């Protein structure tokens, strides 16, 4: 679901995560397909501190990419990316509000949970969702 437009021109979307596994993330508008499904999101309050800076990588993550050494770039040390407690809290806040909206619409949860893919022969401009 599209939650708001950010200053960079990207849009803020969320699944909700508990329904289809899509976390709060920024997406280019070119990768979004509009549907005829309308959902009233006025009751969903997105925290004000969620903006483009919220998604910026830390300087520690950027140093490896800019150092120019291939071995450092591909070295992962077996540690997965750590999600901060603030992001978990924000995700839970937005998800709780979205789940209330989803529960109020018939079949919306199944619609959001359905797998979707396109093939080369699909004409997206002719499709109606």
KAPE-V846651 format. One record per residue. N is the residue number from 1. RES is the residue in one small letter. PHI is phi in whole degrees, 0 to 359 (none if undefined). Layout:
BEGIN
n->{N;N}
res->{RES;RES}
phi->{PHI;PHI}
END
This chain:
BEGIN
n->{1;2;3;4;5;6;7;8;9;10;11;12;13;14;15;16;17;18;19;20;21;22;23;24;25;26;27;28;29;30;31;32;33;34;35;36;37;38;39;40;41;42;43;44;45;46;47;48;49;50;51;52;53;54;55;56;57;58;59;60;61;62;63;64;65;66;67;68;69;70;71;72;73;74;75;76;77;78;79;80;81;82;83;84;85;86;87;88;89;90;91;92;93;94;95;96;97;98;99;100;101;102;103;104;105;106;107;108;109;110;111;112;113;114;115;116;117;118;119;120;121;122;123;124;125;126;127;128;129}
res->{x;x;x;x;x;x;x;x;x;x;x;x;x;x;x;x;x;x;x;x;x;x;x;x;x;x;x;x;x;x;x;x;x;x;x;x;x;x;x;x;x;x;x;x;x;x;x;x;x;x;x;x;x;x;x;x;x;x;x;x;x;x;x;x;x;x;x;x;x;x;x;x;x;x;x;x;x;x;x;x;x;x;x;x;x;x;x;x;x;x;x;x;x;x;x;x;x;x;x;x;x;x;x;x;x;x;x;x;x;x;x;x;x;x;x;x;x;x;x;x;x;x;x;x;x;x;x;x;x}
phi->{none;278;263;193;264;263;298;283;98;281;246;267;234;206;297;297;303;290;267;229;80;267;279;297;205;267;223;291;296;292;263;246;251;286;236;276;288;248;228;278;255;296;279;272;259;275;306;296;279;274;217;297;293;298;263;292;284;289;295;295;288;282;294;293;290;265;288;85;264;297;296;292;296;271;280;251;60;70;253;285;297;260;271;291;295;296;294;298;294;296;297;295;297;291;299;300;291;293;296;294;292;296;294;280;250;292;66;291;296;293;297;290;273;290;283;224;208;240;245;297;273;285;255;296;292;262;278;232;253}
END
